C-alpha cells in the first residue's frame, strides 16, 4: 500500500466525482460609529518498541526517528529552524485568492465542515443514515416540524415542538433527522440542540450512541468544547462509544486545541477503541495547521496499526506538499494514491492545478484543467465551479468567460459563487457585481457566503465605499454574520488604512454574534499594527489570539516581534516568553530576536549610527 511504484504519468487523473445562530449586529451603526480601543504547543512523537523502515509517503513527511508508544503525548521542541515553519500553515481552499496562499492561516469554519470525513464525526444512526439518502431538500419542504421550528423565535424551539405535538403530530425518527439536518445546514445550532434536549428529556425518542454524539456536537458548537466534554459524563456508559469520543476529538481539532485533542485520542486508545482512519485524518488535519513535522508520526502509526489512507487523507497530504511548493513530492503522493487504487476527485484535481499555478508550473496546470473539463464541459457540468477560479488565477479571462456562458442561463449557487470570485480576481468588478445582483432574481435571499465573496472583491480592489455599502445591505437583509464576514470586513478597512476601525468592528461583531474569528483575521490586524510599530495594540491582538485558542503557531510570535523591531524598542524577555509557551524560534524569528535584544552590542551600535 505504501510502496511507490514509479510507472506511468503521476498525473493520470480521471474526473471522478465523490459524494462528498442567526444574530446580526447593526452593521450600519458599527460601520459609521467611532471605534474606541478597549479591550502548549509541544511536539508529539509516535514511538514504537522497534524502528521500522519508513515507506515512501512516510519519508516525504519524515520528522526524524519514530518510536511508537500506545498514545500521543506532548513534548517540547515542536518548532525549530525548519524552512517549512516559514511557509503556509493553513488549509488550502480552492477559492482562496493567490495573495493569501503564503499566509499562515487556520481553517475557516466552512472549511472545517466541508469535507465528508469531518462531517462524519457526528455519526448517524442506521435509520438516520437511510433518511439521509432520501433527498433532505424534498423532505424539508414537507416537514411541518421544521417549518414550526423555523417560524419560532431563536430560543423557542422547545415551545415550538410542544405546540407541534399538541396539534396532533407524532415523533418520527426520519423526520427528526431531516429536521436536525436542515437546522444544521442553516447553522441554527441552538434550535437543533434544544430539539434534541427536549426529545431526550421527554423520552419521546430512544437515544442511541449516534444521537448522543449528535447532541454532544451541538453542545460543542453552542456552549463550547469544554462543556461538550463534560456532557459525556451524562451519557449512559453503554452508549459512550467510539463515535461519541471521535465527535469530541473532531471538535477539539476544529478548535486547534492540540493538548486536548491528543488527550481524547489517548483516551480512546485506553478504552480499547480501534485506531480508525477518521481519527488519523483528524490528527493530520490538526498537525497540518500547527506542526507539519508531526505528520510523519501519524503516518508511521497508521502503518503500524494497518490503517489504510482514505481519499481525504490524500487530500491533506497533496495539499501540504503543494502549499510548501514541493511539487516533486506532491506528485509522489499523487502517484502513491493512484497505486493504492484511489483516483483523484475534482477537489484534488483542482488543488493540484492550483499548486501548479502558484508554483510557476503553468503548463502542468493547464493540462490538469483540460483533464478536469473532460471531453465535453457541458456534459461534465460539475467541473465548472472548479475551473472558473483556476482560469482566473492563470489570468485567462477568455476561458473564464467561456465557462461562465455554459453556466449563465441556469447557474447553480456554487457556480455563481465561483464566477463572482473569478471575475473579481480578473479585475472585472462590474461582471462580478452583475452576477451577484442577478443571483437575487433566482434565489431571492442569499447566504452570507455571497456577500463575503463580493466583499473580498471590493477589498482586493480597494473599493472601500462599495464594500461599506454592501456591508450595510447585508445587515439590512438580516444576513448571518460569520467568521468569513468578519474577515472580509477587517481586510476591507485595513486596506483602506482604517486599522483601528477594523479592530473595533472585529471585537464588536464577534462579541454580539458569539462567533470565533479566523486566525488569519487576527493576523491581518497584528501585521498592520506591527508595520506601524504599534506595540501596545499588537500585544492586544496577540493576547486575543491566545484567548481564542490560537496557540502553537510560530507566525504570530514573528509578527509581534517585528512590531518591537519596527518601533526600535527592546523586547525584554521575549525568548523566555516563547520558551514558556513551548515555542522555539526558527531562523526568521531568531534574527528578529537578535535585532530586538537590548543587550546586543552590535544592535546598540547600529542604533547610534542610525
C-alpha positions as CSV (number, residue, x, y, z in Angstrom):
1,X,0.0,0.0,0.0
2,X,2.7,2.4,1.0
3,X,5.2,1.5,-1.7
4,X,5.6,3.9,-4.5
5,X,5.8,2.5,-8.0
6,X,7.3,5.0,-10.4
7,X,5.4,3.9,-13.5
8,X,3.2,5.9,-15.9
9,X,2.3,9.6,-15.6
10,X,1.9,10.6,-12.0
11,X,-1.0,12.8,-13.1
12,X,-3.1,10.3,-14.9
13,X,-6.2,11.6,-13.5
14,X,-9.9,10.9,-14.2
15,X,-12.6,13.2,-13.1
16,X,-14.3,11.0,-10.5
17,X,-16.9,13.0,-8.6
18,X,-17.1,11.8,-4.9
19,X,-20.2,12.4,-3.0
20,X,-18.6,14.3,-0.9
21,X,-27.2,31.3,15.2
22,X,-28.7,33.7,13.5
23,X,-27.9,37.0,15.2
24,X,-26.9,40.1,13.3
25,X,-25.4,43.2,14.8
26,X,-26.4,46.6,13.4
27,X,-23.7,46.9,10.7
28,X,-24.6,50.5,9.8
29,X,-24.0,51.7,13.3
30,X,-20.7,49.8,13.6
31,X,-19.5,51.0,10.2
32,X,-20.3,54.6,10.8
33,X,-19.7,54.8,14.6
34,X,-16.5,55.7,16.3
35,X,-14.3,52.7,17.3
36,X,-12.5,53.2,20.5
37,X,-9.7,50.9,21.6
38,X,-10.8,49.0,24.6
39,X,-10.2,46.0,25.5
40,X,1.3,24.1,24.8
41,X,2.0,23.5,21.9
42,X,4.6,20.7,22.1
43,X,6.0,18.1,19.7
44,X,4.2,14.8,19.5
45,X,6.2,11.7,18.7
46,X,4.8,8.3,17.9
47,X,7.2,5.8,19.5
48,X,7.4,2.1,18.9
49,X,9.4,-0.6,20.5
50,X,11.3,-1.2,17.3
51,X,12.2,1.0,14.4
52,X,10.6,0.3,11.1
53,X,11.8,1.2,7.7
54,X,9.8,4.2,6.6
55,X,7.6,4.0,3.5
56,X,7.9,6.4,0.6
57,X,5.0,8.5,1.9
58,X,6.5,8.5,5.5
59,X,9.8,9.6,4.1
60,X,8.1,12.5,2.4
61,X,6.8,13.7,5.8
62,X,9.6,12.4,8.0
63,X,10.2,14.2,11.3
64,X,13.2,12.0,12.2
65,X,13.3,8.8,14.2
66,X,9.9,7.4,15.2
67,X,9.5,5.3,18.3
68,X,6.0,4.0,18.8
69,X,4.1,4.4,22.0
70,X,0.5,3.5,22.9
71,X,-0.7,7.1,22.6
72,X,0.3,10.6,21.9
73,X,2.0,12.9,24.4
74,X,3.3,16.4,24.0
75,X,7.0,17.1,24.2
76,X,9.0,20.3,24.0
77,X,10.8,21.1,20.8
78,X,8.0,21.4,18.4
79,X,9.2,24.3,16.3
80,X,12.8,24.6,15.3
81,X,14.6,26.3,12.4
82,X,13.0,24.5,9.6
83,X,12.1,26.1,6.3
84,X,8.5,24.8,6.5
85,X,7.9,26.8,9.6
86,X,8.1,29.9,7.5
87,X,5.6,28.6,4.8
88,X,1.9,28.4,4.7
89,X,0.3,26.8,7.7
90,X,-3.3,26.8,6.6
91,X,-5.7,24.6,4.8
92,X,-5.7,25.5,1.1
93,X,-9.2,26.4,0.0
94,X,-9.7,26.3,-3.8
95,X,-11.4,29.6,-3.7
96,X,-8.6,31.4,-1.7
97,X,-7.1,34.1,-3.8
98,X,-3.4,33.6,-4.6
99,X,-2.2,36.6,-2.5
100,X,-3.3,34.7,0.7
101,X,-1.6,31.4,-0.2
102,X,1.6,32.1,1.6
103,X,-0.1,33.3,4.8
104,X,-0.2,31.3,7.9
105,X,-3.9,30.7,8.3
106,X,-6.2,28.4,10.1
107,X,-9.2,26.5,8.8
108,X,-12.2,28.6,8.2
109,X,-15.4,27.4,9.7
110,X,-16.8,26.5,6.4
111,X,-13.6,24.6,5.5
112,X,-13.7,22.7,8.7
113,X,-17.1,21.3,8.0
114,X,-16.8,20.9,4.2
115,X,-15.1,17.5,3.9
116,X,-17.1,14.4,4.3
117,X,-14.6,12.9,6.8
118,X,-15.1,15.9,9.1
119,X,-18.9,15.9,8.8
120,X,-18.9,12.2,9.6
121,X,-17.8,12.9,13.1
122,X,-21.4,13.4,14.2
123,X,-22.4,9.9,13.2
124,X,-25.8,8.9,12.0
125,X,-27.9,6.0,13.2
126,X,-29.0,3.4,10.7
127,X,-32.4,5.0,10.4
128,X,-30.9,8.5,10.0
129,X,-28.4,7.2,7.5
130,X,-31.2,5.8,5.4
131,X,-33.1,9.0,5.7
132,X,-30.1,11.0,4.5
133,X,-30.3,9.3,1.1
134,X,-34.0,10.4,0.7
135,X,-33.1,13.9,-0.6
136,X,-33.3,16.1,2.5
137,X,-34.4,19.1,0.5
138,X,-37.6,17.4,-0.6
139,X,-38.3,16.1,2.9
140,X,-37.6,19.5,4.3
141,X,-40.2,21.1,2.1
142,X,-42.9,18.8,3.5
143,X,-41.7,18.8,7.2
144,X,-44.2,20.6,9.4
145,X,-41.8,20.2,12.3
146,X,-39.0,22.0,10.5
147,X,-41.5,24.8,9.5
148,X,-42.7,25.1,13.1
149,X,-39.1,25.5,14.3
150,X,-38.1,27.9,11.6
151,X,-41.1,30.1,12.3
152,X,-40.4,30.2,16.0
153,X,-38.1,32.5,17.9
154,X,-34.3,31.8,18.1
155,X,-34.5,30.3,21.6
156,X,-38.1,29.0,21.4
157,X,-37.5,25.5,19.9
158,X,-38.9,23.7,23.0
159,X,-42.2,25.6,22.9
160,X,-42.5,25.2,19.2
161,X,-42.1,21.4,19.5
162,X,-44.6,21.2,22.3
163,X,-47.2,23.2,20.2
164,X,-46.4,21.0,17.2
165,X,-47.1,17.8,19.3
166,X,-50.3,19.3,20.8
167,X,-51.5,19.8,17.2
168,X,-51.7,16.0,16.9
169,X,-48.3,15.3,15.3
170,X,-46.2,12.4,16.3
171,X,-42.4,11.9,16.5
172,X,-40.9,10.1,13.6
173,X,-37.1,9.4,13.6
174,X,-36.7,10.1,9.9
175,X,-38.5,13.4,10.3
176,X,-36.4,14.3,13.3
177,X,-33.2,13.5,11.4
178,X,-34.2,15.6,8.4
179,X,-35.2,18.5,10.7
180,X,-31.9,18.4,12.5
181,X,-30.0,18.0,9.2
182,X,-31.7,21.2,7.8
183,X,-31.2,23.1,11.0
184,X,-27.5,22.3,11.0
185,X,-27.4,23.3,7.3
186,X,-28.8,26.7,8.2
187,X,-26.4,27.0,11.2
188,X,-29.3,27.1,13.6
189,X,-27.4,25.0,16.1
190,X,-29.3,26.4,19.1
191,X,-32.6,25.2,17.8
192,X,-31.2,21.8,16.8
193,X,-29.7,21.4,20.3
194,X,-33.0,22.5,22.0
195,X,-34.9,20.0,19.9
196,X,-32.6,17.1,20.9
197,X,-32.6,18.1,24.5
198,X,-36.4,18.1,24.7
199,X,-36.6,14.7,22.9
200,X,-34.1,13.2,25.3
201,X,-35.6,14.6,28.5
202,X,-39.2,13.8,27.5
203,X,-38.3,10.3,26.5
204,X,-40.0,10.8,23.1
205,X,-37.1,9.3,21.3
206,X,-34.9,6.3,22.3
207,X,-31.4,7.7,22.2
208,X,-28.7,5.7,20.7
209,X,-24.9,6.3,20.6
210,X,-25.2,8.4,17.5
211,X,-28.0,10.5,18.9
212,X,-25.8,11.3,21.9
213,X,-22.9,12.1,19.6
214,X,-25.1,14.5,17.7
215,X,-26.1,16.3,20.9
216,X,-22.5,16.4,22.0
217,X,-21.5,18.0,18.7
218,X,-24.2,20.6,19.1
219,X,-23.2,21.3,22.7
220,X,-19.7,22.0,21.5
221,X,-21.0,24.4,18.8
222,X,-23.3,26.3,21.1
223,X,-21.6,26.1,24.5
224,X,-18.0,25.2,23.7
225,X,-16.0,22.0,23.6
226,X,-15.2,22.1,27.3
227,X,-18.9,21.7,28.1
228,X,-19.3,19.1,25.4
229,X,-16.6,17.0,27.2
230,X,-18.5,17.4,30.5
231,X,-21.7,16.2,28.8
232,X,-20.1,12.8,28.1
233,X,-20.4,12.1,31.8
234,X,-24.2,12.4,31.4
235,X,-24.3,9.8,28.6
236,X,-25.1,6.3,29.8
237,X,-21.9,4.2,29.9
238,X,-23.3,1.7,27.4
239,X,-23.6,4.5,24.8
240,X,-20.2,6.1,25.3
241,X,-18.9,4.6,22.1
242,X,-16.2,5.4,19.7
243,X,-18.5,7.7,17.7
244,X,-19.1,9.8,20.8
245,X,-15.4,10.3,21.5
246,X,-14.4,10.8,17.9
247,X,-17.0,13.6,17.7
248,X,-15.3,15.2,20.7
249,X,-11.9,14.7,19.0
250,X,-13.1,16.4,15.8
251,X,-14.4,19.4,17.8
252,X,-11.0,19.9,19.6
253,X,-9.4,19.7,16.2
254,X,-11.7,22.4,14.9
255,X,-10.6,24.5,17.9
256,X,-6.9,23.7,17.2
257,X,-6.5,22.5,20.8
258,X,-3.5,20.2,20.4
259,X,-3.3,19.1,24.1
260,X,-6.9,18.2,24.4
261,X,-7.1,16.5,21.0
262,X,-4.2,14.4,22.0
263,X,-5.8,13.6,25.4
264,X,-9.0,12.5,23.7
265,X,-7.1,10.3,21.2
266,X,-5.1,8.7,24.0
267,X,-8.4,8.2,26.0
268,X,-9.9,6.4,23.0
269,X,-7.0,4.0,22.8
270,X,-7.0,3.4,26.6
271,X,-10.7,2.5,26.3
272,X,-9.8,-0.1,23.7
273,X,-11.3,1.6,20.7
274,X,-9.5,0.7,17.4
275,X,-7.5,3.3,15.6
276,X,-9.6,4.4,12.7
277,X,-8.8,6.4,9.6
278,X,-11.2,9.1,10.7
279,X,-9.2,9.7,13.9
280,X,-5.9,9.6,12.0
281,X,-7.3,12.1,9.5
282,X,-8.3,14.4,12.4
283,X,-4.7,14.3,13.7
284,X,-3.4,15.0,10.2
285,X,-5.7,17.9,9.9
286,X,-4.6,19.3,13.2
287,X,-0.9,18.9,12.6
288,X,-1.3,20.3,9.1
289,X,-2.2,23.6,10.8
290,X,0.0,23.7,13.8
291,X,3.1,21.5,13.3
292,X,3.7,19.7,10.0
293,X,6.7,17.8,11.4
294,X,4.3,15.6,13.3
295,X,2.6,14.3,10.2
296,X,5.2,11.7,9.7
297,X,4.4,10.3,13.1
298,X,0.8,9.9,12.3
299,X,1.7,8.1,9.0
300,X,4.0,5.8,11.0
301,X,1.2,5.0,13.4
302,X,-1.2,4.3,10.5
303,X,1.2,1.7,9.0
304,X,1.8,0.1,12.4
305,X,-1.9,-0.2,13.1
306,X,-2.7,-1.2,9.4
307,X,-4.9,1.8,8.8
308,X,-5.4,2.4,5.1
309,X,-5.4,6.1,3.9
310,X,-8.7,7.4,2.6
311,X,-9.4,9.9,-0.2
312,X,-9.5,12.7,2.5
313,X,-6.0,11.5,3.8
314,X,-4.5,12.1,0.4
315,X,-6.3,15.4,0.0
316,X,-4.5,16.6,3.1
317,X,-1.1,15.2,2.0
318,X,-1.3,16.6,-1.5
319,X,-2.3,20.0,-0.2
320,X,0.5,20.0,2.4
321,X,3.2,19.3,-0.2
322,X,1.7,21.7,-2.7
323,X,1.5,24.5,-0.1
324,X,5.2,24.0,0.7
325,X,5.9,24.4,-3.1
326,X,7.4,20.9,-3.0
327,X,5.9,19.9,-6.4
328,X,8.1,16.8,-6.8
329,X,6.9,15.3,-3.5
330,X,3.4,16.3,-4.2
331,X,3.5,14.3,-7.4
332,X,4.9,11.3,-5.5
333,X,1.9,11.5,-3.1
334,X,-0.4,11.5,-6.1
335,X,1.3,8.5,-7.6
336,X,1.1,6.6,-4.4
337,X,-2.6,7.4,-4.1
338,X,-3.3,6.0,-7.5
339,X,-1.1,3.0,-6.8
340,X,-3.4,2.4,-3.8
341,X,-6.4,2.4,-6.2
342,X,-7.7,5.8,-5.2
343,X,-8.4,8.1,-8.1
344,X,-8.4,11.9,-7.5
345,X,-11.8,13.6,-7.4
346,X,-12.5,17.0,-8.7
347,X,-11.4,18.7,-5.5
348,X,-8.0,17.0,-5.5
349,X,-7.5,17.7,-9.2
350,X,-8.3,21.4,-8.7
351,X,-6.0,21.5,-5.7
352,X,-3.2,20.0,-7.8
353,X,-3.8,22.6,-10.6
354,X,-3.8,25.4,-8.1
355,X,-0.5,24.4,-6.6
356,X,1.0,24.1,-10.1
357,X,-0.2,27.6,-10.8
358,X,1.3,29.1,-7.7
359,X,4.4,27.1,-8.1
360,X,5.0,28.5,-11.5
361,X,4.2,25.3,-13.5
362,X,1.6,26.8,-15.8
363,X,1.8,24.1,-18.5
364,X,1.2,21.3,-16.0
365,X,-1.7,23.3,-14.5
366,X,-3.3,23.8,-18.0
367,X,-3.0,20.0,-18.6
368,X,-4.8,19.3,-15.4
369,X,-7.5,21.8,-16.3
370,X,-8.0,20.0,-19.6
371,X,-8.5,16.8,-17.7
372,X,-10.9,18.3,-15.2
373,X,-13.0,19.7,-18.1
374,X,-13.1,16.3,-19.9
375,X,-14.2,15.8,-23.4
376,X,-17.3,18.0,-23.1
377,X,-17.5,20.5,-20.2
378,X,-21.3,20.8,-20.9
379,X,-21.7,17.2,-20.1
380,X,-19.2,17.5,-17.2
381,X,-21.0,20.4,-15.7
382,X,-19.9,19.7,-12.1
383,X,-16.4,20.8,-13.1
384,X,-17.4,24.3,-14.0
385,X,-17.3,25.7,-10.5
386,X,-13.8,24.3,-10.0
387,X,-12.2,25.6,-13.2
388,X,-13.7,29.1,-13.1
389,X,-11.4,30.4,-10.3
390,X,-8.4,28.5,-11.6
391,X,-8.6,30.2,-15.0
392,X,-8.8,33.4,-13.1
393,X,-5.6,32.6,-11.2
394,X,-4.0,32.0,-14.6
395,X,-5.3,35.3,-15.8
396,X,-7.3,33.7,-18.6
397,X,-10.3,36.0,-19.0
398,X,-11.4,34.4,-22.2
399,X,-11.5,30.9,-20.7
400,X,-13.4,32.2,-17.7
401,X,-16.0,33.8,-20.0
402,X,-16.3,30.6,-22.0
403,X,-17.1,28.5,-18.8
404,X,-19.5,31.1,-17.5
405,X,-21.5,31.2,-20.7
406,X,-22.1,27.5,-20.2
407,X,-23.5,28.1,-16.7
408,X,-25.1,31.5,-17.0
409,X,-28.6,30.5,-18.2
410,X,-29.2,28.2,-15.2
411,X,-26.3,28.6,-12.9
412,X,-26.2,26.9,-9.6
413,X,-25.3,28.7,-6.4
414,X,-21.8,27.2,-6.4
415,X,-21.2,28.3,-10.0
416,X,-22.3,31.8,-9.2
417,X,-20.0,32.0,-6.2
418,X,-17.1,30.8,-8.3
419,X,-17.9,33.3,-11.1
420,X,-18.0,36.2,-8.6
421,X,-14.6,35.2,-7.3
422,X,-13.2,34.6,-10.7
423,X,-14.2,37.8,-12.3
424,X,-13.3,39.7,-9.2
425,X,-9.8,38.3,-9.4
426,X,-9.6,39.1,-13.1
427,X,-10.4,42.8,-12.2
428,X,-13.8,42.7,-13.8
429,X,-15.7,44.1,-10.8
430,X,-18.8,45.1,-12.9
431,X,-19.2,41.5,-14.1
432,X,-18.9,40.2,-10.6
433,X,-21.5,42.7,-9.4
434,X,-23.8,41.7,-12.3
435,X,-23.6,38.1,-11.3
436,X,-24.1,39.0,-7.6
437,X,-27.2,41.1,-8.4
438,X,-28.7,38.5,-10.8
439,X,-28.4,35.8,-8.2
440,X,-31.1,37.5,-6.1
441,X,-33.5,37.1,-9.0
442,X,-33.2,33.3,-8.8
443,X,-32.8,32.8,-5.0
444,X,-34.4,36.0,-3.5
445,X,-32.2,35.7,-0.4
446,X,-28.5,34.7,-0.5
447,X,-26.4,33.4,2.3
448,X,-23.5,35.3,3.9
449,X,-21.1,33.4,1.6
450,X,-22.2,35.5,-1.4
451,X,-21.8,38.8,0.5
452,X,-18.4,37.6,1.7
453,X,-17.3,36.8,-1.8
454,X,-18.3,40.3,-3.0
455,X,-16.8,42.0,0.0
456,X,-13.5,40.2,-0.8
457,X,-13.6,41.5,-4.4
458,X,-14.1,45.1,-3.1
459,X,-11.3,44.7,-0.5
460,X,-9.0,43.3,-3.2
461,X,-9.6,46.3,-5.5
462,X,-9.6,48.8,-2.6
463,X,-13.2,49.8,-3.3
464,X,-13.9,50.9,0.3
465,X,-17.2,52.8,-0.3
466,X,-18.7,50.0,-2.2
467,X,-17.7,47.4,0.4
468,X,-19.1,49.6,3.1
469,X,-22.4,49.9,1.3
470,X,-22.6,46.2,0.7
471,X,-22.0,45.5,4.4
472,X,-24.9,47.8,5.3
473,X,-27.1,45.9,2.7
474,X,-26.0,42.7,4.3
475,X,-27.1,44.0,7.7
476,X,-30.4,45.3,6.4
477,X,-31.2,41.8,5.0
478,X,-30.7,40.2,8.4
479,X,-27.9,38.1,6.9
480,X,-26.0,35.9,9.3
481,X,-22.6,37.2,10.3
482,X,-20.0,34.5,10.2
483,X,-16.2,34.4,10.6
484,X,-15.7,35.0,6.8
485,X,-17.8,38.1,7.0
486,X,-15.6,39.4,9.8
487,X,-12.5,38.5,7.8
488,X,-13.8,40.4,4.7
489,X,-14.8,43.5,6.8
490,X,-11.5,43.6,8.6
491,X,-9.5,43.4,5.4
492,X,-11.7,46.0,3.7
493,X,-11.0,48.5,6.5
494,X,-7.3,47.6,6.9
495,X,-6.7,48.1,3.2
496,X,-8.4,51.5,3.4
497,X,-6.0,52.4,6.2
498,X,-8.6,52.2,9.0
499,X,-6.9,49.7,11.2
500,X,-8.4,50.9,14.5
501,X,-11.9,50.8,13.0
502,X,-11.3,47.3,11.7
503,X,-10.2,46.3,15.2
504,X,-13.4,47.8,16.7
505,X,-15.7,46.1,14.2
506,X,-14.0,42.7,14.8
507,X,-14.4,42.9,18.6
508,X,-17.9,44.2,18.4
509,X,-19.3,41.8,15.9
510,X,-17.5,38.8,17.3
511,X,-19.0,39.5,20.8
512,X,-22.5,40.3,19.6
513,X,-22.8,37.3,17.3
514,X,-20.9,34.9,19.5
515,X,-18.5,33.7,16.8
516,X,-14.8,32.9,16.8
517,X,-12.9,35.0,14.3
518,X,-10.5,33.3,12.0
519,X,-6.8,33.1,12.8
520,X,-6.0,34.9,9.6
521,X,-8.3,37.8,10.6
522,X,-6.3,38.4,13.8
523,X,-3.1,38.1,11.8
524,X,-4.2,40.8,9.4
525,X,-4.7,43.2,12.3
526,X,-1.5,42.0,14.0
527,X,0.5,42.6,10.9
528,X,-1.0,46.1,10.4
529,X,-0.1,47.2,13.9
530,X,3.3,45.5,13.6
531,X,4.2,47.5,10.4
532,X,3.3,50.7,12.3
533,X,5.4,49.7,15.3
534,X,2.3,49.9,17.5
535,X,3.5,47.5,20.2
536,X,0.5,48.3,22.6
537,X,-2.2,47.2,20.1
538,X,-0.1,44.4,18.6
539,X,0.2,42.9,22.1
540,X,-3.6,43.2,22.5
541,X,-4.3,41.3,19.3
542,X,-1.7,38.7,20.2
543,X,-3.5,38.3,23.5
544,X,-6.8,37.9,21.7
545,X,-5.2,35.1,19.6
546,X,-4.2,33.2,22.7
547,X,-7.6,33.7,24.3
548,X,-9.3,32.3,21.2
549,X,-7.2,29.2,21.4
550,X,-4.8,30.0,18.5
551,X,-1.6,28.8,20.0
552,X,1.4,26.8,18.8
553,X,2.0,28.8,15.7
554,X,5.3,30.5,15.2
555,X,3.9,33.1,12.8
556,X,2.1,35.2,15.4
557,X,5.3,35.4,17.5
558,X,7.3,36.5,14.5
559,X,4.8,39.3,13.6
560,X,4.6,40.5,17.2
561,X,8.4,40.6,17.5
562,X,8.6,42.6,14.2
563,X,6.5,45.2,15.9
564,X,9.2,45.7,18.5
565,X,11.9,45.9,15.8
566,X,9.9,48.4,13.8
567,X,9.3,50.5,17.0
568,X,13.0,50.2,17.7
569,X,12.0,49.1,21.2
570,X,13.7,46.3,23.2
571,X,11.8,43.0,23.5
572,X,12.7,42.2,27.1
573,X,12.3,38.5,28.0
574,X,10.7,37.6,24.6
575,X,12.8,34.4,24.2
576,X,11.8,33.3,27.7
577,X,8.2,34.1,26.9
578,X,8.4,31.8,23.9
579,X,10.0,29.1,25.9
580,X,7.3,29.2,28.5
581,X,4.8,28.7,25.6
582,X,6.9,25.7,24.3
583,X,7.7,27.7,21.2
584,X,11.2,27.6,19.7
585,X,12.5,30.2,17.2
586,X,13.0,29.4,13.5
587,X,15.7,31.3,11.5
588,X,13.4,34.3,10.9
589,X,12.4,34.7,14.5
590,X,16.0,34.1,15.7
591,X,17.1,37.0,13.5
592,X,14.4,39.3,14.9
593,X,15.2,38.3,18.5
594,X,18.8,39.4,17.8
595,X,17.6,42.7,16.4
596,X,15.3,43.4,19.4
597,X,17.8,42.2,22.0
598,X,18.6,45.2,24.2
599,X,21.9,43.6,25.3
600,X,23.1,43.0,21.7
601,X,26.1,45.3,21.4
602,X,26.0,45.2,17.6
603,X,22.4,46.3,17.7
604,X,23.2,49.2,20.1
605,X,25.9,50.5,17.8
606,X,23.6,50.2,14.8
607,X,21.0,52.4,16.6
608,X,23.7,55.0,17.3
609,X,24.7,55.1,13.7
610,X,21.0,55.4,12.7
